[in-house]
Amino acid sequence: RRVCGVPRMGQLCWLPPIRVSMTPPLDDWLHAFARAAADAPIANFPQGCIESESYPRGWFVNHREVKVGCGRKVFLECAAALNRLECMNHSWLRCSEADGVLVVCARQFGVVWLSNVNRMLPRQSSSGPRARACTVGWQCTRKHVLSGEEQLRVRWDRDSGVVTFRVLSYARPRHALSIVGLPVVLLQQRRFARDAARVMQAAAYRAA
């Protein structure tokens, strides 16, 4: 695993893109920003934690898993919705993916929109005798106020027929904004997990 120390002064002081507006940024702006950030290096954080289900002390884990429906048809609809990142767009959150980069823009305090850059991981699809799954994930870059990784997964249990949706991430602040606003960061992570699950439940309803 990569060894992670205390954030350096340069990491704490750079300013991420901030927009003040009552409405979210346009998709064209987000897409252009994602393309412009294609060279952003990955932030320093311990890797492989989700696969090993082991997280270092001092890192914040956000985990939510809910049942969204039952059956193959529901799984296929939810997997397609996940691959389109439908669960990443809300009244308070927007995203854009381009050239392996995922830009996530979240609203803070009503009118402030803060953009962060992530590096997409390869989309994964697995199928076994007892389960089938679709997974999308990304890692924070150095143009992000956090360090860490996030994974979204749709899983169909063939034995029970149940389809579940899981949000799992581990992160910690790497910027002054996220250090000072850590309670808000943690609340937004939980809000995203809740709202993303609702979107996937809606996708399951379409297939039912």
C-alpha positions in Angstrom: 0.0 0.0 0.0 1.0 3.6 -0.6 2.1 5.4 2.5 0.2 8.6 3.2 1.5 11.4 5.4 0.1 14.7 6.5 -1.0 17.0 3.6 1.6 19.5 2.6 1.1 23.2 2.6 0.7 23.4 -1.2 -2.1 20.8 -1.0 -3.9 22.8 1.7 -3.8 26.2 -0.1 -4.6 25.6 -3.8 -8.1 26.8 -4.7 -10.5 24.4 -6.5 -13.0 25.9 -9.1 -15.8 27.6 -7.3 -18.9 29.1 -9.0 -21.6 31.2 -7.2 -24.9 30.6 -8.8 -28.5 29.6 -8.0 -28.4 27.0 -10.8 -25.9 24.2 -11.5 -23.1 24.6 -14.1 -23.9 23.8 -17.6 -23.0 20.3 -18.9 -20.7 21.8 -21.6 -18.7 23.6 -18.9 -18.4 20.5 -16.8 -17.3 18.4 -19.9 -14.7 21.0 -20.9 -13.4 21.1 -17.4 -13.1 17.3 -17.3 -11.1 17.3 -20.6 -8.8 20.1 -19.3 -8.1 18.1 -16.2 -7.0 14.9 -18.0 -3.4 15.2 -16.7 -4.4 15.5 -13.0 -2.3 13.0 -11.0 -3.9 10.6 -8.5 -3.9 11.9 -4.8 -1.8 10.1 -2.2 -3.9 7.5 -0.4 -3.8 3.8 0.6 -5.1 1.7 -2.2 -6.8 -1.7 -2.3 -8.8 -1.0 0.9 -12.2 -1.7 -0.7 -11.1 -5.1 -2.1 -9.5 -6.1 1.2 -12.3 -4.5 3.3 -9.6 -3.1 5.6 -9.3 0.7 6.2 -6.5 2.5 8.0 -7.2 4.5 11.1 -8.2 8.2 10.5 -10.0 7.5 7.3 -13.7 8.1 7.0 -15.8 5.2 5.5 -19.2 5.8 3.9 -21.1 2.6 3.4 -24.8 2.2 2.4 -26.4 -0.9 0.8 -30.1 -1.1 0.0 -32.4 -3.5 -1.8 -33.7 -2.0 -5.1 -35.7 -4.8 -6.5 -35.7 -8.4 -7.7 -34.8 -10.3 -10.8 -32.7 -10.2 -13.9 -34.6 -7.5 -15.6 -34.2 -5.2 -12.7 -30.5 -5.9 -12.5 -30.0 -5.1 -16.2 -31.9 -1.8 -15.9 -30.0 -0.8 -12.8 -26.6 -1.8 -14.3 -27.3 0.3 -17.4 -28.3 3.2 -15.2 -25.2 2.8 -13.1 -22.9 2.8 -16.2 -24.6 6.0 -17.4 -23.9 7.5 -13.9 -27.6 8.4 -13.5 -27.2 8.3 -9.7 -24.6 11.1 -9.9 -27.0 13.9 -11.0 -29.3 15.6 -8.5 -30.6 19.1 -7.8 -27.4 19.7 -5.7 -24.9 17.5 -7.6 -23.7 17.3 -11.2 -21.1 15.2 -12.9 -19.4 14.9 -16.2 -17.1 12.1 -17.6 -14.5 12.6 -20.3 -11.2 10.9 -21.2 -11.2 8.8 -18.0 -11.8 11.9 -15.8 -14.9 12.3 -13.7 -15.7 15.9 -12.5 -18.2 16.1 -9.7 -19.7 19.5 -8.8 -21.6 19.8 -5.6 -23.6 22.7 -4.2 -22.5 24.1 -0.8 -24.6 26.5 1.3 -27.2 27.1 -1.4 -25.4 29.0 -4.1 -21.7 27.9 -4.0 -20.7 25.1 -6.5 -17.4 23.4 -5.8 -15.8 21.2 -8.5 -13.5 18.2 -7.9 -11.6 16.0 -10.3 -11.5 12.2 -10.1 -9.8 9.5 -12.1 -12.2 6.8 -13.3 -11.4 3.2 -12.7 -12.2 0.6 -15.4 -15.9 -0.4 -15.2 -16.2 -4.0 -14.0 -18.8 -6.7 -14.7 -18.7 -10.1 -13.0 -20.9 -13.1 -13.3 -20.8 -16.3 -11.2 -23.1 -19.2 -10.4 -24.6 -17.4 -7.4 -24.3 -13.7 -8.2 -23.8 -11.1 -11.0 -22.5 -7.6 -10.4 -21.7 -4.3 -12.1 -19.2 -1.9 -10.5 -18.2 1.7 -11.2 -15.5 3.4 -9.3 -13.1 6.3 -9.2 -10.1 7.7 -7.3 -9.5 11.3 -6.1 -6.9 13.3 -7.9 -4.7 16.1 -6.6 -7.4 18.5 -7.9 -9.8 17.3 -5.2 -10.3 18.5 -1.7 -10.3 14.9 -0.5 -8.0 11.8 -0.8 -9.6 8.4 -1.3 -11.7 6.1 -3.5 -15.4 5.5 -4.1 -17.2 2.5 -5.6 -20.8 2.0 -6.7 -22.1 -1.5 -7.2 -25.3 -3.2 -8.4 -25.5 -6.9 -7.4 -28.0 -9.6 -8.3 -28.1 -12.6 -5.9 -29.3 -15.4 -8.1 -30.4 -17.6 -5.2 -32.8 -15.0 -3.6 -33.4 -12.9 -6.7 -32.6 -9.7 -4.7 -30.9 -6.8 -6.5 -28.9 -4.5 -4.2 -27.2 -1.2 -4.7 -24.1 -0.3 -2.7 -22.2 2.9 -2.2 -18.8 2.5 -0.5 -16.0 5.0 -0.1 -13.1 5.9 2.2 -11.6 9.3 2.3 -10.0 12.0 4.4 -9.4 15.8 3.9 -6.4 17.0 1.9 -7.4 20.6 1.6 -8.1 23.5 4.0 -11.7 23.7 2.8 -12.4 20.0 3.6 -10.6 20.2 6.9 -12.6 23.2 8.2 -15.8 21.9 6.6 -15.4 18.2 7.5 -18.8 17.9 9.2 -20.4 19.2 5.9 -18.3 16.9 3.8 -19.4 13.9 5.9 -23.1 15.0 5.7 -22.9 15.3 1.9 -21.3 11.9 1.6 -24.2 10.4 3.5 -26.7 12.5 1.5 -25.2 11.2 -1.8 -25.5 7.6 -0.7 -29.2 8.2 0.2 -30.1 10.1 -3.0 -28.1 7.7 -5.2 -30.0 4.8 -3.8 -33.3 6.5 -4.6 -32.3 7.0 -8.2 -31.4 3.3 -8.5 -34.7 2.3 -6.9 -36.5 4.4 -9.5 -34.5 2.6 -12.2 -35.6 -0.7 -10.7 -39.2 0.5 -10.7 -39.0 1.2 -14.5 -38.0 -2.4 -15.1 -40.6 -3.9 -12.8 
